[in-house]
Amino acid sequence: MAARKSPLFDTATTLGKIVAFFGVSALCGVLAAGLLVPAAAAAGTAASGSLQFFDDLPSELEAGALAEPSKIFANDGSLIATLYEENRQPIKLDQVSPTMIDAMLAIEDDRFYEHGGVDMQGILGALASNITSDTNRGASTITQQYVNNVIIDSNLQNGKEVVLSGSADRKYGDKLREMKLAIAVEKQLTKDEILEGYFNIVPFSGTTFGVQAAAKYFFNVDASELNIPQAALLAGVVNGPSVYSPTGNPEMALKRRNVVLRAMLDKGRITQEEHDAAVATDLGLNLTPVPSNCTGAAQAPYFCDYVMHLVLNDEAFGATPEDREKLLYRGGLSINTTLNPKIQNAAQTAVNETANPDTTDPEIGHSMVSMEPTTGNIVSMAQNTRYTPEQGNGNSVLNFNVDLYQDGDPEKPLGGMGGFQPGSTYKPFTVAAWLDAGKTLNAQLDGSKRTYPAGYTWNASCLPDGKKVNSVEWTPINYGDTNYKTTSVIDGLANSLNTITLAEINQLDLCKFQEMAFASGIHNGKSAGGENEMLGVDAPSSFGGGGDASPLAMANGFATFAAEGVKCEPRALTSVTAVDGRTFEVPPQKCEQVMKKEVAQGVNAATQQVMTKGSGYYLQNGRPVAGKTGTNDFRSQTWFMGYTSGMVTASWLGNHVWGNEQGSMEGKQIGGVVYPEIDGSKIAGPSWKNFIDRIPDQYQANPFTPPPASIMGNLPAPPKPAPAPSPSGGGDKDKEKNQDKNGGQGGDNKKNDDD
């Protein structure tokens, strides 16, 4: 319960005002004594707790760096987002209009250039006025207000208690400290330096600080262009940003503005004609807010969110999370990134046209992320939801494109979903392991339907005892339960035949393809043990992934194919500098050969056939492209991995709420359409084509290097010619008997979509 106020000291009464007058007069005497004879003042005021500050009061006021917004930029210099706690744009005094200076001095401190920091004449005049009238004039000089705002700013930066001017918690000692510091400041800074600092630090409204930001926000003009009524309005707001808010309390703001105009007239700073003309105007607002943080991003809000997390996770930007957050929101950073706005715009357009949040069931998500294979630069990151923490269908701040944690460290969140089951997009890594073992693309394998009984053993060198044993009986099937035949490895991938993939695995080590995928950048997107983890090792993972991988990690893995076995770490930051000139180290481009060049070339040859004779047939765009579709067993996650020599894209569309059998997308509305059948070639793939067709001049698409003959291997021998008809006849029947009943090895099966 608050302490009761004694009527004797209630400044609303005449007696209270008189007591206050003598009390403040005494305190002014103590202040003078403290300034002139600090030791004596300290001894003489030991009984007063609020005056003990004299024991350790600093001799001068050191203002820390003012908070300034940080900005994230794309690779062409365009703005992605502005991040701030306080929207401030520091300027020099000569960039403030003389009218603005006149308005502020007239209402706040007309004797600013005459006093030494504390205006005793002003104090006594205010007291006399308050005693003899119902007014409540203040007497703080601009220097004192500057000191108070610097103290508040310093306390905010250092997590200390903030006591606002006018608060009941402020004691006489606090006021005296402010006075002493004001006098100290006047000894260290010129009047113009103090006034410049004041114009830059003072709050005007909400998160708007400083006269330049205020001029932009309220009128969309620079501070140098403020006219008389505009300057008077801003000068009036300073006394009470909430009470005199032009947006929240326009009537009070107008009255206060007119008070300022009258003060300007009385002090001879404007003429009667100028006064009358200004009073006749309305507030004249032209509100131009600066959107804050990624919710107000000009483009790529989820990439913005990813960049924010990278900065907050990196000790290069501060020893503690608190230090890094302070720097990010107050340090005036210029964060330059790899984002390509043209590619980003194309990706966002394609994603929105495919699965607009207003016409898509809320559990269905769609994302698309692209990177350069030879640099690791992330050039786009799009998502079909609206970036906002507000509850509502189609709203989300979770990033579908990235991992749950950076490098599997729970102390370094990335704001991501942590990935999704890759489905058949994982099969190229089984082919890579096959080729790495010295086998060939044209090798013929028995793709018959087969049951693997409980107890069946697979080679798995990375597991205990070097093996993986089936716990239950398992019969893998192909998409549509067809195409069970002898087929080459390259055609098996082109047509996404599960039985051919299993035939490869039967001759390999289960760990090998997972290790190759891991080395290429694919990992468990939900890793939380302090490092990224390999996906699970079992037979189904050879064509399903064995866990969840993020679209960015999948793009990284396929980028390793596109770069002929060279893996470049995904990269978003190119440089970071602070307003004070400091530069910060960002992760450099890091690329290394992790796969044999000829193995990657072989995989590229196979994934090109996905486009020319498999599930990507209808996604070709007339340029050298490769790709792989993917769909999990439950039709809850679908993918298309499309790539050229210069850009790799992961297009994912799935149920981000339910990942397994509960999450089937069949019967769901996606972009206003209910699809009778769901797979990677039907939605995620066409969305990729929509995207890439919009930007033919934004990426390289050079022909892929053909793999050497040792990778391709020998083509199967052609069927023997039919024997010549016997003299006894029966020619047509003999021809029929000798036709290829299998329809060729793999064939041009354009209708086979995905497993």
N, C-alpha and C positions, 0 to 999 in steps of 0.2 A: 504494500500500500504506500502510495506517495506521501511524503511528509506534508503536513498542513502548513500553509503559508500564513505567517503572522500578519495581522491587519496593519501593524505598525510599519511593516516594510513593503506593503502592497503599493507598488508604484502607480496604481490606479487612483490612489488617494493623494490629496494635497500634502498631507503629512508625510506620506511615503515618498513622495517626490523630493521633499525637502531633505529627508534622511538620506535618500539616494544621492542628492547633490553633495552633501557633506561627506558621505562615504566615498564617493568617487574622487572628490577633491583630496581626501586623505590618501587614497590610493595613488593618485597622481603624484603626491608628495613622496610617497614611498618609491614610486617609479623613478622620480628624479634622483632620490637618494641612491637608488640601486644603480643608476647609470653613472653617477658621479663617485660614489663611495660604495662599491659592491660589498666589501667586507662588513662595513658598518650596517648596511641594509640587511644583510643576512643575519647578523647578530640581533638586530632590533626586531626582526620579524619571525624569530624561531617559533613563536607560539602559534603562528598561523600556518596551517597545513597547506593552504592553497598558495602560499608565497614561498614555499621551500624550494621552488624551482630555481631561485637565485643561486643555490649551491652549485648547480651544474649546468646552468644556462649557457648554450653555445654563444661565442662572441660574434658569430656571423651566421647568416642563413645561407645554406648551400642548397639550391634547388636542383633536384634530380632531373633527368631527362623526362620531358613530358610524354605522355602516352600518345602515340600516333598509330593510325591504322596500318596494318600490313596488307600487301596486295599480292595476289597470285596472278601471274601472266602466262599466256599461251606462247608458243614458239614464234609467233609473229608479233609479239608485244601487246596483243589485245588482252583486255582485262577478263579474268575468269571470276574473281571474287575479291571483295574487300573484307578484311577481318578486323574487328575492333571491339573494345569495351567502351572506348570514348572516341567518337568521331571528331577528330581534330586535324586541322591543316595549318600548321604554324607558318606565320608570315612575318615580314619585317614591318616596323612601324610606318615606314614610308609607303607601304602597300595598303594602309588603312586610310580611308577618305578623311580629309580634314573635318568634314561635317560629323563623321562618327566620333572623332576625337572630341570635338566641341560638345556633342550631345552627352558623352560619358562624363566629361569633366564638369559640365553644368549641373548634372543631377547627382553625381557621386562625390566630387572633390574639386570644387572650383578653385581652391587655393593650392592645388597639387604642386605647382611649380614654385610656391612660396614657402611651404613648411618643410621641416626636416624629417618627415615620416610620420610624426604625430602632431596633429593640429590642435593645440591647446585652445586656441580661439574658437575653433569649431566645436570642441567638446563643451566648453562653457556656454556657447550659444545654444547648443542642442539641449543642454540641461535647463537653461533658463526658459527655452521655448516649451519644453515638456512640462515644467512646473506651472507655467502660466497659461497653458492651453491644453487641449485634448490631443495634441499631436504626439507622435512617438518618433521623433527624429533620431537618426543614428549619427555617429560622429567618426566612424571608421574611415580613414583615408584610403585612397587607392593603394597606397603602399601597404597598409595594414591588411586590406582585402587580399592583396597579392600574397602576403605572408601567410594568411589563413588558408588560402587555396593551395599553396605549396605544401603546407603542413598536412592538409587533408590528402593531397595527392601522394605525398611521401608515406603516410600511414596506410593508404590503400595498397601501395606497391609492396609494403613490408608486412601486410597482414595485421596491422595494429588497429586499435579502436579509433573510430572517426567521430569526432565531436564537431557537429556543424555549427556555424555561426548562428547565434540566436537561440541555440538549444539551452534548455534548462540545466543541462549538465555542465555548461561553461561557467566557471567561477571567475571571481575578480582576478585571481592569479593567472588564469588563462588569458584574460584580456591584457594584463600587464606584460605577460610574456610576449604576446602579439605586438604590443607597443615597443618593447625593447628590441625585438627582432626587426621591426619596421625601421627603427633608428639605425640598427646595425646594417640593414640592407642599403639604406640611403648613403652609408659610408663606403659601400662596396660598388654600387651600381649608379649609373647616371639616371636622371629622371626619365630620359627617353627609353633607356633599357628596362626600367621598372614598368613603364607604361606598355612597352612592347610585350613584356612577359605577362602582364595583366590581361591584355587583349587575347593572348594565346591560351591562357589557362582557365579563364573564368567560364563557368557553365551557363548555357543559354536555354537548353531544353533537353530533358531526357538524356540521351547519349551524345548530344551535340555540344561540343566544347570549343571555345575560341571563336573569335569574330568572323574569320573566313568561313569556317564550317557553318556558322549560323547564317551568314549572308547567303550562302549557297542553298541551305536548307529552306529558309523562309522566303527568299526572293529569287533564287537562282541567278545571283549576280556575285561578282567578286566584292570583297570588302572595300576595295578602292573605288567602287562604283556606287556605293550607298548614297542615296539622296537624303534630304532632311527628314521626311516622315519615316523612312525606313530606319535611319540611324536612331531616331528618337524611340522607335518601337524597341529596337534591340537594347538600347541603353536602359530602357525601363524594365525589360525582362530580367536583367541581372539582379535586381533587388529581390526577386522572388520568382524563379523560373517556373514553379508550379502555379503559384497564385496568379501570375501575369502571363501565363502561357497563351500565345496567340491562337493556338489550336484548341486547347482545353478550356480556356476561359476568355474568349475574344472580347467580351464587354469590359472586363477588368483590364485587359491588355490595352484596349483603346483608351480608357480613362488614364491609365498610367502613361501611355505615350503622350497624351496631351499635357500631363503634368510635366513631362520632360521638355516638351516644346515651350511651355510657359517659363520653365527655368532657363532655357536657352535664350528666350527673349529678355527675361529679367537680367541675365548676366551679359547681355549685349552680344550674344554669339549669333543671333539671327535678327532680322528686321521684323517690324510689325507685319509687313506685307507677307514675308516668308512664313511667319507664324500662322497668319490667318489662312493662307493657302494650304499649309500642311494640315491644320486642324480640320479643314473641310474634306479631307480625303478619308477613305476607309483604310483598313489594314493593308490592302494591296498585296495579299499573300500569293506567292507562286511556289507552293510547296514542292520541293525536289529532294526527297529523302535519299540517302545513300544506303542501298540494301546491305544488310549486315550478314557476314559469314556465308556459309554455303547455302543456307536457305534463300539467300538473295543473290545467288550466283548469276552472273550474266550469261554463263554457258557452263556446261559440263559439271553440274553440282556434285555428282558422285566421284568424279576425278578430283574435284576440290576437296571433298571429304577424305579421299585417299591421301592426298598431299598433306593435309592437316595432320593426319595420323602419322605420316612419315616424319614430319618435323617434331611432333610431340614425343615420338619414340626414340629420337636420336640424341645422344648425349653431346654431340657437337653443338647443339643449340642450348645447352644448359645442363648442369650436373643433376638436377632433380626435375621431376615432372612439373613442379610448381614454377621453377625457373624457366622451363621451356614454354609453359603456357603464358607466363608473363611476357616473355619475348615475342611470342607469336601474336598476342593481342595488343601489345603496347609498344613493341619495338620498332614499328615502322619498317618492317622487312619488305624487300622486293624479292619475291620468290618466282624465279623463272623456270618454266617447265617445258616438257617435250610435247605437250598437246598441240595437235594440228587442228585449228578451228574448222577448216573445210571438211576434213575427214570426220571430225566430231559431229558437225552439223548433218552430214550425210547419214552417219550411224544413228543419230537421235531421230532423224526423220523416218528412217526405215523401221526402227524399233516402234515408234509411235504408230506408224501406219499398220504394222503387223499386230500389235497388241496394245492399243490405246487403253489407258487405265479406265476411261469412262465407258468402254464397250467390252471390257474383259473381266471375267470373274476375278475377284480380288486375290484369290490364292495363286493365280497364274502370273508368273514373272517372266520377263524377257530381258536379256542383257546382251551386249555386244562390246567386245574389247579387242583393239588392234595394236600390234607392235611391229617394229622394224626388226627383221631377223638378224641383220648384221650389226646393229647397234644396241638392241634391247629397248630402244625408245618407245614408250607407250604413246601412241598418237591419238587414240580415242578411247572413251569409256562411257557407254550409253546404257540407259536403263529405262524401262517403261513405267516406273512409278514416279510420283512427285516427291521431291526431296523436302520433307517437312515432318516435324515431330508430332504434328496435329493428328489426332485419330481420324480415320476415314478411309473408305475404300480407295485404293490406288495411292495412298500415302505411305512413305517409308523412308527412314534414314539408314536402313540396312543396305549395304552395297553387295549386290548379287555377284559382282565380278571378282571379289578378292577373298583372301583367307580370313579366318577368324582372328588369328594372331600373326604378327610379323615374326618369321623364323621360329614359329612354334612357341614363342615366349608369352605366357599369359600376362606378363607385365607390359606387353606391347600390343594392345588391341589395334585392329585395323578397321573395325566397324563393318566387317564383312559377314556373309552368311556361312562361310567355311566350305563352300563348294557343293557339288552334286555328283551323283553317280555318272561316270563318263559314257557308259554303254559301249557301243561298237567303235567309238572314236579311239578306243584304246588298242584296237587290233593292229595298227601299224607298228606298235612297239613289239608285238609278237613277231611280226615279219622282220623287224630290225634284229631281234635276237636270233632268228633263223638264219639271216644272212651273215651275222657276225660269227656264227658257228661254222661258216664255210659252205653253207648250202646255197641253193640258187632259187631264183624266182620262177623259173620254168619247171622246177621239180614237180612231178605228178604225185598227188596224194589221194588216198582212198577217203572219200568224203561220205562214206556210208553212214547211215544212222546207227548209233551204237549206244549201248547201255554200259555205264561204268558202275560196277556193283559196289556195295559197301565193303570197305577193306582194300579197294583198289589203291595202288601206291604210285605216286608221282615223284620224280626226282626233284628235290628242293634243297640245295646245298646250304641255304641260309637258315634253315630250320633245324631244330634238334633232330639228331639221327639222320639228317640229310634227306628227309622224305616228308611227303604230305599224304596222309591216308584219308580216303573218302569215309565219312562217318555214315552216310546214307547212300542208297542207290541213286544214280543220276543219269538221265537220258537227255542230253542237249539236242535241240532241234533248230533247224534253219527257219528263217523268216518264211511264213507261209507253209511250213512243213514240207518243203520241196527241195529239189536240186541236191539230192543225195547221190553223188556220183564221183568218179575220179576226176580231179580238177587240178590245175596248176596252182601254185601258191599265189601268183600274181592275179589270176582270175578269181581265186578264192577271196582275196581282199577286195577286188573290184566289185564282187557280188555279195560281199559281207557274209560268207558262209561259215557259220559257227563250227560245223563239223570239220572243215578244212583247218580252221584255227586250232581245234583240239588235236587234229592229226599232227600239226606242227609241234604242239606242246608235248605230245607223247615222245617226241625225239629230242626234246630239250630239257633244260632245267627250269622249273617254275620260277625260280628266283631271278633268272637271267633277264627276262623281259621287264620285270619290275625294277631291277637295278638299272637297266638302260633308260627306262622312263624317268626314274628318279634322277639319274645323272643329267637328263635333258631338261629338268626343271619341274616335272610333275610330282606332286607329293600330296599327302593327306591334308586337305584344307582345314581340318579341325585339329591339327597337331597342337598339343598343349604341354609337351614334356620338356620344353626348353630348346627344342630344335625340330626342324621339319622331319616328318616320318614318311617312310616308303608306304605305298598302298599295300593292302593285305595280300598275302601270298596264298593262292589256291587256284584250282583249275578254272573255275568260272571267271576269275579276275582277268584271265587272258583275253576275254572279249567283253568284260564288264567293268574292269578297273579295280575291283576289290576295295571300294571305299569312295570317298567324296573328294573331288578335285575342283578347284575354283577355275572359272573361265580364264583368268589371267595365267594361272599355272599351265592350263592346257595350251594356251597360245604360246607360252614359252617352250613347251615340249615340241610343238609342231614347228616353231621357229628354228629349232635345232635341225630339223630335217631340211627346211628351206635354206639354211646357211651351211648345208653340207657337213653337218656334224659339229658345228661350232655353236656352243650355247652362250648367249649373251644374257646376263641378268637383267630382268625388267627394270627400267629406269624411268623415273618421272621428274626428278629435279636436275636442272643444269647449273644453276647458280643461285646463291642467296646472299644478299647484302642488306645491312641495316642502314637506317637513315643517318646514323653517326659515322658511317664509312666502314664499319667492320664488315669483313667477309667471313662466311662460314663454309667449312668444308662439306661438300656433298659427295655421295657415293660416286666414284668415277665409273666410266664405262668399263665393264668387266666381261671379257669374252674368253672362252677356252674351248679347245677341241675335246669333246667328250664322247664322240662316236666316230668310227672310221668314215672317212669321206665317201668311199665307195658304197658303204652300207647305207648312208643317208641318200645317196644318189639312187640306190635301188628302191628304197622306200618311196622316193619321189616318183619314180617310174610307175610304181604300183598305185599310188594315190592319184596320179594323172589318169590312170585307167578307170578309177572310180568316176571321174568326170566324163570320160568318153564312152564307157560301156556299162557303167554301174548306176548306183543310186544318185549320182550327181549329174546324170546325163542332161537333164533339163535346166541345169544351173550354169552351163557353159556361157562364156561371154565373148568368145572370139579371141581370147588371149591365152597364153600358157598359164593354166591354173591347175591346182591339185586340191584335193579335199577328201573329207571322210565324214559320212553321216553317223549318227549314233542315237540309239533309243534303248532305254532300259526295259527289263521284262514287264514292268508294270505300266508302261506308257505314261509314267509320271515325269520323266526327264528326257528331253530330246536335244540334240546338238547338230551343228554343222561346223566343221573346221575347214575353212577355206583359205588357201594361201597361194601367193605368187613368190617370185624370187625376192620381192621387195616389201611385202606386207603379209602378215598372218593375222587372221581374225577368228575368234571364238564366238560363235553365235549360239547362245543357250536359250531354250524356252522350256519352262517346267513348272511344276507345282512346288512352290517354295515353302508351303505350310506342311504338306504331307508328302514324304518322299517315296513311299513304297506303294503297296497295293491299294491303300486308302486314297492315294493321290492320283489315280489315273485321270488323264485329261480328256478322255473320251466323253463326249456329251457336255463338255464345258464350253462356255462362250469365250472365244478368243478373237478380239478385234471385231466383234459383232457377228462372228461366224461360228457355227458349231460343226466341228470336223467329225465325219463318221469314222475316220481312221487317223491315228496319230503316229507319226514317226518323224525322224530328223529331216527327211527330204521334203516333207510337205509344208512345214511352217518355218523352222529355224533356217533351213537352206534357202528358200525363196527370199526370206528377209535379208540374208547375206547378199544375194544377187541384187536385190533392190538397192542395198547399200553400195556395193562395189560398182554398179553401173552408173552411179551418180558422180563418181570421182575418177574417171579414166586417166586424168592427168596428174593424179596425186600419189601414185605408187608405181614402182618399177614392176615389169612383168616380162623379164627376159626369159628365153627358153631355158628350161632346166637342163643341166648337163646329163647326158645319157650315162647309165652305169656301164662299167666294163663288162666284157663278155663273161668274165669269171663270176659276176654277180647274176647275170641273166641266165646263164646255163644253156643247155641245148633244148631246142624245141622238140616236142614229142614227134616221133616218126609218123608220117602221114599213113592213113589206113591203106592196106594193100588193095590194089585194083581188083575189081570183080573179074572172075574168070570169063573167058569167051563163051558165048552161048553154045551149048552142045547141039549137034545136028538134030537131036530129037526135039529141040524147041524148049519152051518154058523160060524165054529170056526175061520177061518182066518180073516173073516170080523170083528168078535168081538175083536180079538187081535189088529187089525189095529185101531179100535175105541179107544182102551185103551192105545195105545202107547203114550209116552211123546212127544206131538207135539212141545214142546219148545226145544227138544234136550237136556234136562238136565238143571241144574241151573248153568249157566255160561259156563260149558263145557271146553274142551281143545282147545280153539280157537286160535291155533298157528298162523293163518294167519291175525288176527286182529292186525294191526300195532299201530296206534295212532289216536287220534281224529283229 
